[in-house]
């Protein structure tokens, strides 16, 4: 009910992951000479990788599955292909076999983002066992793998390091703590004999080539998202003959950073906010109730920078000391990360309200419920090396240029601290495989108009080198356009391209993507959130259950009693229609409970950021329904009492009338306790 991609606090991680450059207006790239591709040592040129099947390491969490359809295994690859004495490391692989005959032996390999994102889990088996995803398995074999040092692949390399916000410190102090953690873990890796320099994009690309060969595919289609697009471009540098086609969704351009260096990420932030604000202004309710969304969010960021919000008593498995310092950088990060997910756009007015009012209940909800524990499967070592090896040094002049072009947001989305981390614990040393791409392989390039981290001009920037490239841009969409719309247009385009990558795509479905329907008004109350959280934590509302059971008994007993009397032709003294009135009131009160619970669930599922602040306005009908139910049961009790037959002469019916009225009153009080009343 409460599950959601963590919407704000993980941005510190994401910002460390996808170091990018973006200028809203065209500016010249500052290009340095492309380094030469490193040479694979002759010892490894003749290396023949093999796929070794084994029981899926997540077998216990997966549903019952056919191991011939879902094949887990590993491929041994050299850790460092430039070293003839390199050890072999184990890469874990999941092969999801096509449900069709697949005579062309088509396969699609997923290139996960990050760098360092884990790919293998029981969720893959759940997803591709579902009937709605059969069409993707009909098209091709689907291949997933954990990159070197990640998840179920070897080695265990700098895992479990807190990201910046998890240190419980302001951003500047957290950066110092992060440097210390990286320095310690890198030294530990060296002490173990790991060749940490080899955890770069070039070696990753050669890993993918070896996995392809081990699985026996002559060619396959690449499907990369975010860092996976950078990896995909590197694969095309080292294994072009093995690539049938490529899908690059939310492109990370591999050319050296343009003016502004990594600081230019602030331009992408501005363009995404501007795009969403345009959608808000086109929505009558949003324009009326919110106004200039971009300006208000910037005011919020500056307010938190001036006076940070300190949250205490948080989960110590997520925050090292149970503390979070929510300063301007983290406020910007929360907004930035929320722009990734299309599903969150309708709730941006709620997010804005929660930030502006410093709603500590909402802020704790967004951390306690949505933030994930410190990750022990994510490979921060590989992330660090791949980022430092794929980046350019940010000069003082570039930093100054970014501040001129984007004076406000550049203060809070600067990535110069990542540059500082690289220089402090490793080095800046551009990866030789990270070079501009020129190829005639068919490539589908996708971008989202509201993507803050890989905005549309990133995808447009690589198109000149793609002689068989097709570009699609999705409106009202953030990061990962095809995945965001996989049940609809995104999935349709994916299938069409995989089946025939040379055919022009029919992109007419893109015009059917609707703008977000902003939720601008709520019944502001915290009680429904606490009610839902209690149920989620296993604390059941026994009082409400008892009321519901009593009302249900009334709904059943009154008709059963009437039917029994009819069958027995048993005459009873009239209670002046008290019984049917009570029956109707009980049914209506049950309906009030059902409506309230349904609307709370709908708020939680359709508007994940809204529930800690309030509930959908329609939830308020539950109070009026409960009031009607209580009114009918109270009137039924009055009719019974004044009938002259109440009491001993109709003891069973009298008890039923009283109990039903009290239960309906309890439901009404429950609605008031949820804050659903008119006062």
C-alpha positions as CSV (number, residue, x, y, z in Angstrom):
1,X,0.0,0.0,0.0
2,X,2.8,2.4,0.8
3,X,5.4,1.0,-1.5
4,X,7.0,3.5,-3.8
5,X,10.3,4.3,-5.4
6,X,12.0,6.4,-2.7
7,X,11.1,9.8,-3.8
8,X,13.6,12.2,-2.5
9,X,16.3,11.3,-0.1
10,X,18.1,8.9,-2.4
11,X,19.0,11.7,-4.8
12,X,22.3,12.2,-3.0
13,X,23.1,8.7,-4.3
14,X,21.7,9.4,-7.7
15,X,23.6,12.6,-8.0
16,X,26.8,10.7,-7.3
17,X,25.8,8.2,-9.9
18,X,24.9,10.1,-13.1
19,X,27.4,12.9,-13.4
20,X,26.1,14.9,-16.3
21,X,26.3,18.2,-18.2
22,X,23.4,20.1,-19.6
23,X,22.9,23.6,-20.9
24,X,19.5,24.8,-21.7
25,X,20.8,26.9,-24.6
26,X,23.3,25.4,-27.0
27,X,26.9,25.9,-25.9
28,X,30.1,24.5,-27.2
29,X,31.4,21.3,-25.7
30,X,34.9,21.5,-24.4
31,X,36.4,18.4,-25.9
32,X,39.6,16.8,-25.0
33,X,41.4,14.3,-27.2
34,X,39.9,10.9,-26.9
35,X,42.2,8.5,-25.1
36,X,43.1,5.3,-26.8
37,X,41.3,2.1,-25.9
38,X,43.3,0.0,-23.4
39,X,44.6,-3.2,-24.8
40,X,43.4,-6.6,-23.7
41,X,46.5,-8.7,-22.8
42,X,47.1,-11.5,-25.3
43,X,46.6,-14.1,-22.5
44,X,42.9,-13.0,-22.3
45,X,42.4,-12.6,-26.1
46,X,42.1,-16.4,-26.3
47,X,39.9,-16.7,-23.2
48,X,36.7,-18.7,-23.8
49,X,34.0,-17.8,-21.2
50,X,31.5,-20.4,-20.1
51,X,28.0,-20.3,-18.6
52,X,27.7,-22.5,-15.5
53,X,24.1,-23.1,-14.4
54,X,23.3,-23.0,-10.7
55,X,20.3,-22.6,-8.4
56,X,19.1,-18.9,-8.4
57,X,20.6,-17.3,-5.3
58,X,17.2,-15.7,-4.6
59,X,15.4,-19.0,-5.1
60,X,13.7,-18.9,-1.7
61,X,12.0,-15.6,-2.4
62,X,10.9,-16.4,-5.9
63,X,7.6,-18.0,-6.9
64,X,7.4,-21.5,-8.2
65,X,9.1,-21.4,-11.6
66,X,10.4,-23.7,-14.3
67,X,14.3,-23.7,-14.1
68,X,14.4,-24.4,-17.8
69,X,12.6,-21.2,-18.4
70,X,14.3,-19.1,-15.8
71,X,18.0,-20.2,-15.9
72,X,20.4,-18.8,-13.3
73,X,24.1,-19.3,-13.6
74,X,27.5,-17.5,-13.6
75,X,30.2,-16.6,-16.0
76,X,33.8,-16.3,-15.0
77,X,35.6,-13.3,-16.4
78,X,39.1,-11.8,-15.9
79,X,39.1,-9.1,-13.2
80,X,41.7,-7.1,-15.1
81,X,42.2,-7.9,-18.7
82,X,45.3,-5.8,-18.9
83,X,47.0,-8.1,-16.4
84,X,48.0,-11.6,-17.6
85,X,48.0,-12.8,-14.0
86,X,44.5,-11.5,-13.2
87,X,42.2,-13.5,-11.1
88,X,38.8,-14.6,-12.4
89,X,35.6,-13.1,-10.9
90,X,32.1,-14.5,-11.0
91,X,29.3,-12.6,-12.7
92,X,25.7,-13.8,-11.9
93,X,23.3,-14.1,-14.8
94,X,19.6,-14.8,-15.2
95,X,18.3,-16.0,-18.6
96,X,14.6,-15.8,-19.1
97,X,13.8,-18.0,-22.0
98,X,11.4,-16.8,-24.7
99,X,7.9,-18.3,-24.7
100,X,8.0,-18.4,-28.5
101,X,10.0,-20.8,-30.7
102,X,12.3,-17.8,-31.3
103,X,13.9,-19.3,-34.4
104,X,16.2,-16.2,-34.8
105,X,17.4,-16.8,-31.3
106,X,16.7,-13.2,-30.5
107,X,17.8,-11.9,-27.1
108,X,17.7,-8.6,-25.2
109,X,20.2,-7.9,-22.4
110,X,19.3,-5.3,-19.8
111,X,22.0,-2.9,-18.8
112,X,21.3,-1.5,-15.4
113,X,21.9,2.1,-14.4
114,X,23.8,3.5,-11.5
115,X,26.6,2.7,-12.1
116,X,26.3,0.0,-9.5
117,X,22.6,-0.8,-9.6
118,X,21.8,-4.5,-8.8
119,X,19.7,-6.3,-11.5
120,X,19.0,-9.8,-10.2
121,X,16.2,-10.5,-7.8
122,X,13.1,-12.7,-7.3
123,X,11.2,-9.7,-8.7
124,X,12.4,-10.5,-12.1
125,X,10.8,-14.0,-12.0
126,X,7.6,-12.6,-10.5
127,X,7.5,-9.9,-13.3
128,X,8.1,-12.2,-16.2
129,X,5.9,-15.0,-14.9
130,X,2.9,-12.5,-15.1
131,X,0.6,-13.0,-18.1
132,X,0.7,-9.3,-19.0
133,X,4.5,-9.6,-19.7
134,X,4.2,-12.6,-21.9
135,X,4.4,-10.4,-25.0
136,X,8.0,-9.4,-24.1
137,X,9.0,-13.0,-23.6
138,X,7.4,-13.9,-26.9
139,X,9.7,-11.4,-28.6
140,X,13.1,-12.6,-27.3
141,X,15.1,-14.2,-24.6
142,X,15.6,-11.7,-21.8
143,X,19.0,-11.5,-20.1
144,X,19.8,-9.9,-16.7
145,X,23.1,-9.8,-14.9
146,X,24.7,-8.1,-11.9
147,X,27.7,-6.0,-13.0
148,X,31.1,-6.7,-11.4
149,X,31.2,-6.1,-7.7
150,X,27.4,-5.7,-7.6
151,X,24.6,-7.8,-6.0
152,X,25.2,-11.5,-6.5
153,X,28.3,-10.9,-8.6
154,X,31.9,-10.9,-7.2
155,X,33.6,-9.4,-5.4
156,X,32.1,-7.7,-2.3
157,X,33.5,-4.3,-3.0
158,X,32.6,-1.2,-0.9
159,X,29.1,-2.3,-0.2
160,X,27.0,-0.9,2.7
161,X,28.5,2.6,2.6
162,X,25.9,5.2,3.6
163,X,25.0,7.8,1.1
164,X,25.3,11.4,2.1
165,X,21.9,11.9,3.8
166,X,22.3,8.8,5.8
167,X,25.2,10.2,7.9
168,X,22.8,12.5,9.8
169,X,24.9,15.5,9.0
170,X,24.6,18.6,7.0
171,X,25.7,18.1,3.4
172,X,29.2,19.6,3.7
173,X,30.0,17.5,6.8
174,X,28.4,14.4,5.3
175,X,30.8,14.8,2.3
176,X,33.8,14.6,4.6
177,X,32.3,11.5,6.3
178,X,31.7,10.0,2.8
179,X,35.3,10.6,1.8
180,X,36.5,8.9,5.0
181,X,34.3,5.9,4.3
182,X,35.4,5.6,0.6
183,X,39.0,5.9,1.6
184,X,38.7,3.1,4.2
185,X,36.8,0.7,1.9
186,X,39.1,1.3,-1.1
187,X,42.1,0.5,1.1
188,X,40.4,-2.6,2.4
189,X,39.8,-3.7,-1.3
190,X,43.5,-3.1,-2.1
191,X,44.5,-5.1,1.0
192,X,42.4,-8.0,-0.3
193,X,44.2,-7.9,-3.6
194,X,41.4,-6.4,-5.7
195,X,42.4,-4.6,-8.9
196,X,40.2,-1.6,-8.2
197,X,41.2,0.2,-11.3
198,X,39.5,-2.5,-13.3
199,X,36.0,-1.6,-12.1
200,X,35.4,0.7,-15.0
201,X,33.1,1.0,-17.9
202,X,35.6,-0.5,-20.4
203,X,35.9,-3.7,-18.4
204,X,32.1,-3.8,-17.8
205,X,31.6,-3.6,-21.6
206,X,34.0,-6.5,-22.1
207,X,32.1,-8.4,-19.4
208,X,28.9,-8.1,-21.5
209,X,30.7,-9.4,-24.5
210,X,31.9,-12.4,-22.6
211,X,28.4,-13.1,-21.2
212,X,27.1,-13.0,-24.8
213,X,29.7,-15.5,-26.0
214,X,29.1,-17.7,-22.9
215,X,25.4,-17.9,-23.6
216,X,26.0,-18.7,-27.3
217,X,24.4,-15.6,-28.9
218,X,26.0,-14.4,-32.1
219,X,24.2,-11.1,-31.6
220,X,21.7,-9.5,-29.2
221,X,19.9,-6.3,-28.5
222,X,21.2,-3.9,-25.8
223,X,18.6,-2.2,-23.5
224,X,20.2,0.4,-21.4
225,X,18.7,3.0,-19.1
226,X,20.7,5.9,-17.6
227,X,24.3,4.6,-16.9
228,X,23.2,1.6,-18.9
229,X,23.2,3.8,-21.9
230,X,26.8,4.8,-21.2
231,X,27.7,1.2,-20.9
232,X,25.8,0.4,-24.1
233,X,27.8,3.0,-26.0
234,X,31.0,1.4,-24.6
235,X,29.8,-2.1,-25.7
236,X,29.4,-0.8,-29.2
237,X,33.0,0.4,-29.1
238,X,34.3,-3.1,-28.1
239,X,31.8,-5.6,-29.5
240,X,29.9,-3.9,-32.3
241,X,29.7,-7.1,-34.3
242,X,27.9,-8.7,-31.4
243,X,25.1,-6.1,-31.3
244,X,22.0,-6.5,-33.4
245,X,20.5,-3.3,-32.2
246,X,20.4,-1.1,-29.1
247,X,17.8,0.8,-27.1
248,X,19.2,3.7,-25.2
249,X,16.6,5.2,-22.8
250,X,17.5,8.4,-20.9
251,X,20.9,8.8,-22.5
252,X,24.1,9.7,-20.6
253,X,26.3,11.3,-23.3
254,X,29.9,10.0,-23.3
255,X,31.5,13.1,-24.7
256,X,33.6,15.0,-22.1
257,X,31.6,17.6,-20.1
258,X,30.7,20.8,-21.7
259,X,30.8,24.3,-20.1
260,X,29.7,24.1,-16.5
261,X,31.1,20.6,-16.0
262,X,29.0,18.5,-13.7
263,X,27.5,21.7,-12.3
264,X,25.5,21.9,-15.5
265,X,23.1,19.4,-13.9
266,X,21.3,22.4,-12.5
267,X,20.2,23.3,-16.1
268,X,18.5,20.0,-16.4
269,X,16.8,20.6,-13.0
270,X,15.5,23.9,-14.2
271,X,14.3,22.5,-17.5
272,X,12.4,19.7,-15.8
273,X,10.8,22.1,-13.3
274,X,9.9,24.4,-16.1
275,X,8.3,21.6,-18.1
276,X,6.2,20.4,-15.2
277,X,5.2,24.0,-14.3
278,X,3.9,24.4,-17.9
279,X,1.7,21.3,-17.3
280,X,0.5,22.9,-14.0
281,X,-0.4,26.2,-15.8
282,X,-2.4,24.3,-18.4
283,X,-4.4,22.6,-15.6
284,X,-7.0,25.1,-14.4
285,X,-7.1,23.8,-10.8
286,X,-3.3,23.7,-10.5
287,X,-2.8,27.1,-12.0
288,X,-5.4,28.5,-9.5
289,X,-4.3,26.7,-6.4
290,X,-0.5,26.5,-6.9
291,X,0.5,29.3,-9.2
292,X,4.1,29.4,-10.2
293,X,5.3,26.0,-9.0
294,X,8.9,26.6,-10.0
295,X,9.2,29.8,-8.1
296,X,7.6,28.3,-5.0
297,X,9.9,25.2,-5.0
298,X,13.0,27.5,-5.3
299,X,11.8,29.6,-2.4
300,X,11.4,26.3,-0.4
301,X,15.0,25.3,-1.2
302,X,16.4,28.6,-0.1
303,X,14.3,28.5,3.1
304,X,15.7,25.1,4.1
305,X,19.2,26.3,3.4
306,X,18.7,29.2,5.7
307,X,17.1,27.1,8.4
308,X,17.5,23.3,8.0
309,X,14.8,20.9,9.4
310,X,16.3,18.3,11.9
311,X,14.4,15.0,12.0
312,X,15.2,12.8,15.0
313,X,14.4,9.2,16.1
314,X,14.5,7.7,12.6
315,X,15.3,4.1,11.7
316,X,19.0,3.5,12.6
317,X,19.2,0.9,9.8
318,X,18.6,3.7,7.4
319,X,20.2,6.6,9.2
320,X,23.4,5.9,11.0
321,X,22.4,7.8,14.2
322,X,18.6,8.0,13.6
323,X,19.0,11.6,12.5
324,X,18.5,13.6,9.3
325,X,19.5,17.1,8.5
326,X,17.1,18.4,5.8
327,X,19.0,21.4,4.4
328,X,18.7,23.3,1.1
329,X,20.7,20.7,-0.8
330,X,18.6,17.8,0.5
331,X,15.4,19.8,-0.2
332,X,16.6,20.3,-3.8
333,X,17.5,16.6,-4.0
334,X,14.0,15.6,-2.8
335,X,12.4,17.7,-5.5
336,X,14.9,16.6,-8.1
337,X,14.4,12.9,-7.4
338,X,10.6,13.2,-7.4
339,X,10.9,14.5,-11.0
340,X,12.2,11.0,-12.0
341,X,8.8,9.3,-11.6
342,X,5.7,10.0,-13.7
343,X,3.5,8.5,-11.0
344,X,4.6,11.3,-8.6
345,X,3.8,14.2,-10.8
346,X,0.1,14.6,-9.7
347,X,1.3,14.9,-6.1
348,X,3.8,17.7,-6.6
349,X,1.3,20.2,-5.1
350,X,1.2,18.0,-2.0
351,X,5.0,17.8,-1.9
352,X,5.2,21.5,-2.1
353,X,2.7,22.0,0.7
354,X,4.6,19.5,3.0
355,X,7.9,21.3,2.3
356,X,6.5,24.8,2.8
357,X,4.7,24.0,6.0
358,X,7.7,21.9,7.3
359,X,5.2,19.1,8.0
360,X,7.3,16.9,10.2
361,X,4.8,14.0,10.1
362,X,4.9,14.0,6.3
363,X,8.7,14.4,6.2
364,X,9.2,11.5,8.6
365,X,6.8,9.5,6.6
366,X,8.8,10.1,3.4
367,X,11.9,8.9,5.3
368,X,10.7,6.2,7.7
369,X,8.4,4.6,5.2
370,X,10.0,5.3,1.8
371,X,13.7,5.6,2.5
372,X,15.5,2.3,2.1
373,X,18.0,0.8,4.6
374,X,21.7,1.2,4.0
375,X,22.2,-0.9,0.9
376,X,24.6,-3.9,1.2
377,X,24.2,-5.1,-2.4
378,X,24.9,-1.9,-4.2
379,X,28.5,-1.7,-5.2
380,X,29.7,1.7,-4.3
381,X,33.3,0.9,-5.1
382,X,32.4,0.1,-8.7
383,X,30.2,3.2,-8.8
384,X,33.1,5.4,-7.6
385,X,35.7,4.0,-10.0
386,X,33.3,4.1,-13.0
387,X,32.3,7.7,-12.2
388,X,35.9,8.9,-11.6
389,X,37.1,7.1,-14.7
390,X,34.3,8.4,-16.9
391,X,34.4,12.1,-15.9
392,X,36.2,15.3,-16.6
393,X,37.7,17.7,-14.1
394,X,35.5,20.6,-13.3
395,X,37.5,23.8,-13.5
396,X,36.9,27.0,-11.5
397,X,35.9,28.7,-14.8
398,X,33.3,26.1,-15.5
399,X,31.9,26.4,-12.0
400,X,31.6,30.1,-12.4
401,X,29.9,29.7,-15.8
402,X,27.3,27.4,-14.3
403,X,26.6,29.9,-11.5
404,X,26.1,32.7,-14.1
405,X,23.7,30.7,-16.2
406,X,21.8,29.1,-13.3
407,X,22.6,31.2,-10.2
408,X,20.1,29.7,-7.8
409,X,19.9,25.9,-8.5
410,X,23.6,25.6,-9.2
411,X,24.1,26.3,-5.4
412,X,22.1,23.2,-4.5
413,X,22.7,20.7,-7.3
414,X,26.5,21.2,-7.8
415,X,28.4,18.0,-8.2
416,X,31.8,19.5,-7.5
417,X,31.8,17.5,-4.3
418,X,32.0,14.3,-6.3
419,X,35.0,15.8,-8.0
420,X,36.4,16.4,-4.5
421,X,35.7,12.8,-3.5
422,X,37.5,11.4,-6.6
423,X,40.5,13.6,-6.0
424,X,40.6,12.7,-2.3
425,X,40.3,9.0,-2.5
426,X,41.1,8.0,-6.1
427,X,41.7,10.2,-9.1
428,X,40.1,11.6,-12.2
429,X,41.2,9.5,-15.1
430,X,38.8,9.3,-18.1
431,X,37.8,5.8,-19.1
432,X,39.2,5.0,-22.6
433,X,36.0,3.4,-23.7
434,X,33.9,6.5,-22.9
435,X,34.1,8.2,-26.2
436,X,31.6,9.6,-28.7
437,X,29.7,6.9,-30.6
438,X,29.7,6.5,-34.4
439,X,27.9,3.4,-35.7
440,X,25.5,2.1,-38.2
441,X,23.9,-0.3,-35.8
442,X,20.1,0.4,-35.5
443,X,19.6,2.4,-32.3
444,X,16.5,3.7,-30.6
445,X,17.2,6.8,-28.5
446,X,14.5,7.9,-25.9
447,X,14.2,10.9,-23.8
448,X,11.6,12.4,-21.3
449,X,10.6,16.0,-21.5
450,X,10.6,16.3,-17.7
451,X,13.8,14.3,-17.0
452,X,16.1,16.3,-14.7
453,X,19.2,14.1,-14.9
454,X,19.2,13.2,-18.6
455,X,17.2,15.8,-20.4
456,X,16.2,15.6,-24.0
457,X,19.2,17.4,-25.5
458,X,21.4,14.6,-24.1
459,X,19.8,12.1,-26.4
460,X,19.7,14.6,-29.3
461,X,23.5,15.1,-28.8
462,X,24.4,11.5,-29.8
463,X,22.2,11.3,-32.8
464,X,24.7,12.7,-35.4
465,X,26.9,9.7,-34.9
466,X,24.0,7.2,-35.4
467,X,23.4,6.6,-39.1
468,X,20.5,4.2,-38.3
469,X,19.2,6.0,-35.2
470,X,15.6,6.8,-34.3
471,X,14.8,9.4,-31.6
472,X,11.6,9.5,-29.6
473,X,10.7,12.0,-26.9
474,X,7.9,11.4,-24.4
475,X,6.0,14.5,-23.0
476,X,5.1,14.6,-19.3
477,X,7.7,11.9,-18.6
478,X,10.8,11.8,-16.4
479,X,13.7,9.3,-16.3
480,X,13.3,6.0,-18.1
481,X,10.5,6.7,-20.7
482,X,10.0,3.1,-21.9
483,X,9.8,1.6,-18.4
484,X,7.5,4.5,-17.2
485,X,5.1,3.5,-20.0
486,X,5.9,-0.2,-20.3
487,X,2.3,-1.2,-20.1
488,X,1.4,1.1,-23.0
489,X,3.2,3.1,-25.5
490,X,6.7,2.4,-24.1
491,X,6.2,-1.3,-24.2
492,X,4.7,-1.1,-27.7
493,X,7.7,0.8,-29.1
494,X,10.1,-1.6,-27.3
495,X,8.4,-4.6,-28.9
496,X,8.3,-3.1,-32.4
497,X,12.0,-2.1,-32.3
498,X,13.1,-5.5,-31.0
499,X,11.2,-7.3,-33.7
500,X,12.4,-5.1,-36.5
501,X,15.0,-2.5,-35.6
502,X,15.4,-1.2,-39.1
503,X,11.7,-0.4,-39.6
504,X,10.5,3.1,-39.0
505,X,8.6,3.2,-35.7
506,X,5.0,4.2,-35.5
507,X,5.2,6.8,-32.7
508,X,1.6,8.0,-32.9
509,X,0.9,6.5,-29.4
510,X,3.2,9.2,-27.9
511,X,0.5,11.8,-28.6
512,X,-1.9,9.9,-26.4
513,X,0.3,10.4,-23.3
514,X,-1.8,12.6,-21.0
515,X,-0.5,15.4,-18.8
516,X,-0.6,14.8,-15.1
517,X,-3.9,15.4,-13.3
518,X,-2.6,17.4,-10.3
519,X,-4.1,16.8,-6.9
520,X,-4.4,20.3,-5.5
521,X,-6.8,19.9,-2.7
522,X,-7.0,17.4,0.2
523,X,-8.8,16.9,3.4
524,X,-5.7,17.7,5.5
525,X,-5.6,15.2,8.4
526,X,-2.9,12.9,9.8
527,X,-5.2,10.2,11.3
528,X,-5.7,8.2,8.0
529,X,-2.0,7.9,7.6
530,X,-1.5,6.7,11.2
531,X,-4.4,4.3,10.7
532,X,-2.8,2.9,7.5
533,X,0.7,2.7,9.1
534,X,-0.8,0.8,12.1
535,X,-2.3,-1.8,9.8
536,X,1.0,-2.0,7.8
537,X,2.9,-2.6,11.0
538,X,0.5,-5.4,12.1
539,X,-1.5,-3.4,14.7
540,X,-5.0,-4.2,13.6
541,X,-7.9,-1.8,14.5
542,X,-9.8,-4.4,16.6
543,X,-12.3,-1.8,17.8
544,X,-13.3,-1.0,14.2
545,X,-13.4,-4.7,13.4
546,X,-15.7,-5.3,16.3
547,X,-18.1,-2.5,15.1
548,X,-18.1,-3.9,11.6
549,X,-18.8,-7.4,12.8
550,X,-21.7,-6.2,15.0
551,X,-23.2,-4.3,12.1
552,X,-22.7,-7.3,9.8
553,X,-24.6,-9.5,12.3
554,X,-27.4,-6.9,12.3
555,X,-27.5,-6.9,8.5
556,X,-27.8,-10.7,8.6
557,X,-30.0,-11.3,11.7
558,X,-32.8,-8.8,11.0
559,X,-33.7,-10.4,7.6
560,X,-33.2,-14.0,8.9
561,X,-35.5,-13.2,11.8
562,X,-38.2,-11.9,9.5
563,X,-37.8,-14.9,7.2
564,X,-38.1,-17.3,10.2
565,X,-41.3,-15.6,11.4
566,X,-42.8,-15.8,7.9
567,X,-42.0,-19.5,7.6
568,X,-43.5,-20.2,11.1
569,X,-46.4,-17.9,10.5
570,X,-45.5,-16.4,13.9
571,X,-47.3,-13.2,14.7
572,X,-45.2,-10.6,16.6
573,X,-46.1,-7.3,18.0
574,X,-45.2,-4.4,15.7
575,X,-42.1,-2.2,16.5
576,X,-43.3,0.4,14.0
577,X,-40.8,-0.6,11.2
578,X,-37.9,-0.3,13.6
579,X,-36.3,-3.5,12.3
580,X,-36.1,-2.5,8.6
581,X,-34.9,1.0,9.6
582,X,-32.2,-0.5,11.8
583,X,-31.2,-3.0,9.0
584,X,-30.9,-0.1,6.5
585,X,-28.8,2.0,9.0
586,X,-26.5,-1.0,9.7
587,X,-25.9,-1.5,6.0
588,X,-25.3,2.2,5.4
589,X,-22.8,2.3,8.3
590,X,-20.9,-0.7,6.9
591,X,-20.8,1.2,3.6
592,X,-19.3,4.1,5.4
593,X,-16.5,1.9,6.7
594,X,-15.9,0.4,3.3
595,X,-15.9,3.8,1.6
596,X,-13.4,5.3,4.1
597,X,-11.0,2.3,3.8
598,X,-11.3,2.2,0.1
599,X,-10.5,5.9,-0.3
600,X,-7.6,5.7,2.1
601,X,-6.2,2.9,0.1
602,X,-6.8,4.8,-3.1
603,X,-5.0,7.8,-1.7
604,X,-2.0,5.6,-0.7
605,X,-1.8,3.8,-4.1
606,X,-2.7,6.6,-6.5
607,X,-1.2,9.5,-4.5
608,X,1.7,8.1,-2.5
609,X,3.0,11.5,-1.3
610,X,-0.5,12.7,-0.3
611,X,-1.5,10.3,2.5
612,X,0.9,11.6,5.2
613,X,-0.7,15.1,4.5
614,X,-4.3,14.1,4.0
615,X,-6.8,12.1,1.9
616,X,-8.7,12.6,-1.3
617,X,-11.7,15.0,-0.8
618,X,-14.1,12.2,-1.7
619,X,-13.1,10.4,1.5
620,X,-15.2,13.0,3.3
621,X,-18.3,11.3,2.1
622,X,-17.6,8.6,4.6
623,X,-18.6,10.9,7.4
624,X,-21.9,11.8,5.8
625,X,-22.7,8.2,5.0
626,X,-21.9,7.2,8.6
627,X,-24.1,10.1,9.8
628,X,-27.0,8.8,7.7
629,X,-26.4,5.3,9.0
630,X,-26.4,6.5,12.6
631,X,-29.5,8.6,12.0
632,X,-31.5,5.7,10.7
633,X,-30.4,3.4,13.5
634,X,-31.2,6.1,16.1
635,X,-34.6,6.7,14.5
636,X,-35.2,2.9,14.5
637,X,-34.4,2.8,18.2
638,X,-36.8,5.7,18.9
639,X,-39.5,4.0,16.9
640,X,-38.9,0.8,18.9
641,X,-39.0,2.5,22.2
642,X,-42.2,4.4,21.5
643,X,-43.9,1.3,20.0
644,X,-45.1,-0.1,23.3
645,X,-43.5,-3.4,22.5
646,X,-39.9,-2.5,23.4
647,X,-38.2,-4.4,26.3
648,X,-39.2,-7.8,27.7
649,X,-42.0,-8.2,25.2
650,X,-39.5,-8.1,22.3
651,X,-36.2,-8.7,24.2
652,X,-34.2,-10.0,21.2
653,X,-35.3,-7.2,18.8
654,X,-34.8,-4.6,21.5
655,X,-31.2,-5.7,22.2
656,X,-30.6,-5.7,18.5
657,X,-31.8,-2.2,18.0
658,X,-29.7,-0.9,20.9
659,X,-26.6,-2.7,19.7
660,X,-27.0,-1.6,16.1
661,X,-27.5,2.0,17.1
662,X,-24.4,2.0,19.3
663,X,-22.3,0.3,16.6
664,X,-23.4,3.0,14.1
665,X,-22.5,5.7,16.6
666,X,-19.1,4.1,17.0
667,X,-18.6,4.2,13.2
668,X,-19.6,7.9,13.2
669,X,-17.1,8.6,16.0
670,X,-14.4,6.7,14.0
671,X,-15.0,9.0,11.0
672,X,-14.6,12.0,13.2
673,X,-11.4,10.5,14.7
674,X,-10.1,10.3,11.1
675,X,-10.7,14.0,10.7
676,X,-13.4,13.5,8.0
677,X,-16.1,15.6,9.7
678,X,-17.0,19.1,8.6
679,X,-15.4,20.7,11.7
